[in-house]
Amino acid sequence: MVDPYSLSIHLKVGDIVYDSETKESGVLVRRIDLLGNFSDHIQKDIPGINAWEIMWSGSDLKESSVRMYVYTESGLINMIREGLLQLYQNN
């Protein structure tokens, strides 16, 4: 059995995540640098924090006007590793 934490996960625009519990799928639309507005001096002391904007689709969202959600990159990778989301990479 492969340890999910030993695998390196590199997310890209166009990758798809699937939530088997809600049967919804999402497309990674844009990677966001959450510290992009800080000066270079401050960024040297703080590790990069990125997030992903995801556009979701599915029957649970048909009543909602909000389909775009933002997840931190580390949180998203942890959800994939824990099996909460399945990742389908855009080759």
Secondary structure, DSSP 8 states (H G I E B T S, - for coil): ---GGGS-----TT-EEEETTTTEEEEEEEEEETTTTS-HHHHTTS---EEEEEEEESGGGTT-S--EEEEEHHHHHHHHHTTSSEEE---
